Amino acid sequence: MSEYQYYEFLALDRPLTSKQREELRQLSTRAEITATRFANEYHWGSFRGDPQQMMAAYFDVVSVQEALR
């Protein structure tokens, strides 16, 4: 069985700086990263970031969806 994961983080109070977006890029080369959003889905493997740490440092809202296939 494989696991599907989808992560979406939103920055509502302030946009991410270019330096912050570069830091986030280190977590995933495939993620969609904008000044207000980090989104990525995984069909094989797992997300390398720590959602709690990302919330404390960068974002205001997170949505995580996981399912075994």
Short mmCIF file of the C-alpha atoms (twelve columns), coordinates in Angstrom:
data_MODEL
# 
_entry.id   MODEL 
# 
loop_
_atom_site.group_PDB 
_atom_site.id 
_atom_site.type_symbol 
_atom_site.label_atom_id 
_atom_site.label_alt_id 
_atom_site.label_comp_id 
_atom_site.label_asym_id 
_atom_site.label_seq_id 
_atom_site.Cartn_x 
_atom_site.Cartn_y 
_atom_site.Cartn_z 
_atom_site.pdbx_PDB_model_num 
ATOM 1  C CA . MET A 1  0.000  0.000  0.000  1 
ATOM 2  C CA . SER A 2  1.093  3.538  -0.642 1 
ATOM 3  C CA . GLU A 3  0.104  6.693  1.147  1 
ATOM 4  C CA . TYR A 4  -1.231 9.851  -0.474 1 
ATOM 5  C CA . GLN A 5  -0.389 13.137 1.267  1 
ATOM 6  C CA . TYR A 6  -1.402 16.697 0.413  1 
ATOM 7  C CA . TYR A 7  -0.103 19.703 2.342  1 
ATOM 8  C CA . GLU A 8  -1.233 23.278 1.856  1 
ATOM 9  C CA . PHE A 9  -0.017 26.139 4.024  1 
ATOM 10 C CA . LEU A 10 -1.292 29.722 3.761  1 
ATOM 11 C CA . ALA A 11 0.257  32.975 4.963  1 
ATOM 12 C CA . LEU A 12 -2.664 35.325 5.609  1 
ATOM 13 C CA . ASP A 13 -1.219 38.046 7.842  1 
ATOM 14 C CA . ARG A 14 1.935  38.764 5.859  1 
ATOM 15 C CA . PRO A 15 3.459  37.527 2.598  1 
ATOM 16 C CA . LEU A 16 6.565  35.372 2.614  1 
ATOM 17 C CA . THR A 17 9.819  37.078 1.746  1 
ATOM 18 C CA . SER A 18 12.026 35.750 -1.041 1 
ATOM 19 C CA . LYS A 19 14.454 34.469 1.618  1 
ATOM 20 C CA . GLN A 20 11.644 32.558 3.338  1 
ATOM 21 C CA . ARG A 21 10.535 31.059 0.010  1 
ATOM 22 C CA . GLU A 22 14.122 29.917 -0.607 1 
ATOM 23 C CA . GLU A 23 14.176 28.278 2.839  1 
ATOM 24 C CA . LEU A 24 10.917 26.481 2.054  1 
ATOM 25 C CA . ARG A 25 12.254 25.320 -1.316 1 
ATOM 26 C CA . GLN A 26 14.821 23.254 0.621  1 
ATOM 27 C CA . LEU A 27 11.918 21.101 1.876  1 
ATOM 28 C CA . SER A 28 10.609 20.230 -1.573 1 
ATOM 29 C CA . THR A 29 11.717 20.863 -5.121 1 
ATOM 30 C CA . ARG A 30 8.212  20.077 -6.431 1 
ATOM 31 C CA . ALA A 31 6.141  22.272 -4.117 1 
ATOM 32 C CA . GLU A 32 4.156  25.200 -5.447 1 
ATOM 33 C CA . ILE A 33 5.509  28.139 -3.455 1 
ATOM 34 C CA . THR A 34 4.220  31.692 -3.716 1 
ATOM 35 C CA . ALA A 35 4.317  34.708 -1.414 1 
ATOM 36 C CA . THR A 36 1.214  33.384 0.370  1 
ATOM 37 C CA . ARG A 37 1.140  29.619 -0.239 1 
ATOM 38 C CA . PHE A 38 3.097  26.368 -0.014 1 
ATOM 39 C CA . ALA A 39 1.346  23.348 -1.528 1 
ATOM 40 C CA . ASN A 40 2.580  19.890 -2.382 1 
ATOM 41 C CA . GLU A 41 1.201  16.418 -2.857 1 
ATOM 42 C CA . TYR A 42 2.973  13.123 -2.439 1 
ATOM 43 C CA . HIS A 43 1.966  9.813  -3.974 1 
ATOM 44 C CA . TRP A 44 5.165  8.001  -2.948 1 
ATOM 45 C CA . GLY A 45 7.288  9.004  0.025  1 
ATOM 46 C CA . SER A 46 6.584  11.530 2.727  1 
ATOM 47 C CA . PHE A 47 6.832  15.227 3.379  1 
ATOM 48 C CA . ARG A 48 10.205 16.131 4.936  1 
ATOM 49 C CA . GLY A 49 9.043  19.274 6.732  1 
ATOM 50 C CA . ASP A 50 7.641  19.685 10.222 1 
ATOM 51 C CA . PRO A 51 4.140  21.222 9.897  1 
ATOM 52 C CA . GLN A 52 4.190  22.617 13.446 1 
ATOM 53 C CA . GLN A 53 7.543  24.291 12.891 1 
ATOM 54 C CA . MET A 54 6.398  25.684 9.536  1 
ATOM 55 C CA . MET A 55 3.272  27.111 11.146 1 
ATOM 56 C CA . ALA A 56 5.318  28.823 13.856 1 
ATOM 57 C CA . ALA A 57 7.828  30.297 11.417 1 
ATOM 58 C CA . TYR A 58 5.904  31.096 8.226  1 
ATOM 59 C CA . PHE A 59 2.194  30.375 8.036  1 
ATOM 60 C CA . ASP A 60 -1.215 31.021 9.584  1 
ATOM 61 C CA . VAL A 61 -3.258 28.073 8.253  1 
ATOM 62 C CA . VAL A 62 -2.495 24.490 7.252  1 
ATOM 63 C CA . SER A 63 -4.569 21.790 5.601  1 
ATOM 64 C CA . VAL A 64 -3.283 18.218 5.550  1 
ATOM 65 C CA . GLN A 65 -4.965 15.347 3.748  1 
ATOM 66 C CA . GLU A 66 -3.694 11.801 4.015  1 
ATOM 67 C CA . ALA A 67 -5.073 8.518  2.723  1 
ATOM 68 C CA . LEU A 68 -3.824 4.982  2.347  1 
ATOM 69 C CA . ARG A 69 -4.255 3.597  -1.147 1 
# 
